[in-house]
Amino acid sequence: MMGVCLGLFVLAWGVVRFFSVGAAIGMCVVAMVIPPAAAVFANKRDPDDDWWNDPRWDDPKWDEPGHDRDRPDHEPRDS
C-alpha cells in the first residue's frame, strides 16, 4: 500500500503534472487517503470476536499482584 502511495506521488508530480495539474492533484489526494483507510481496515475486528462479553473481565481478583487472567491461578512461590 505504501508503495502505491509513493508511486502515485512520484507519477503525479514527475509526469502527470506536465499534462494536467488537476489530475496530479487528484492523484495526490487519492495517495493521501490510502494510508488512513488501510489502517482502519487493518484494525477491523473479526465478526466472531466477542471482546465485550469476555467472562475474564468479571474476575474480582484481576488487579491483585501476581494474578493473571490468562493463566490458571497458582500458589505464590517462596523466594
Summary of the structure (lengths in Angstrom):
residues: 79
radius of gyration: 25.1
end to end distance: 51.6
largest distance: 76.8
contacts: 136
relative contact order: 0.10
helix: 57%
strand: 0%
